[in-house]
């Protein structure tokens, strides 16, 4: 699945909340999300509109590695 090109940081945070991430703090324009399943994991998302494609790819790769699924499976869960 192709990465969305016009995704904002707020939209990504909302999508990640569907798989167990919740906001723990915000500093300026960056939001930190935390998941406790399968283990504790933190990811920081810039609240920019739109997110740069490399930034989005890095965040999704990090989340997919933690969830032990492929990036395509993660995209399907989030936006499918």
N, C-alpha and C positions, 0 to 999 in steps of 0.2 A: 504494500500500500504506500502511496506517495505521501510525503509530509505535507500538511496544510500550510499554505503560504501566507495566509492573512490572520493567523492566530495571535491573540493578545495574551499577555501574561495572566490576566484575570481569567480568561477562558481556559487556559491550560490548568490553572489551579483548580477551577471548578471540575474539569474533566478528571484530574488526579484524585479529587475527593471521592469520586465514584469507586475507586479501587483502594480506599482506606487511608489516604493522605489527608491531614488536616493542618490548618495554619497554626503555627506555634508562636510566631513573632513577625514583626515587620520593622525594618529599618530603612527609612527613606522610601525608595522605589523598589525595594527588594523584599520578597515575601519568603519566609522559610516554612516549608511543609515537612511534617514528620509522619512516618508510618511505623507502627509497632508490629506489623505482621509481614513476613515470618520473623524478622528481628527488627530492632530499631534502625531506622534509616532517615537521613535528613537530605533534603534537596532545596536549593535556593533558586527562586524564579524571579527574574526582573519583571516588574509590572509595566513593560513597554508595549506599545501597540504600533505595529506588529513586532513580534519577536523575530530576531534574526534567525535565519534558517540553520546556521551552524550552532547557535545557542540552543535552539529547540532540539536539534539532533543530539547534542551532548546530554541534555537533560533526559530525553527519552531513552538514550542508551544506558545512562546511569540507572534509571528506574527499571528498565527491562533486565539489566544484569542483577539487580537486587531481587526482583521478583522471579528470577530464573526462567524467563520466557524470552522469545525472540522479539525484536523491535516491531516486526509486522504483527505479531499476536497482540502486543501492547497497543499499537495503533487501532487494531480492530476492536479491542475492549473499550478504548477511550472514545473513538470517533465513529465506529462501525455501526 
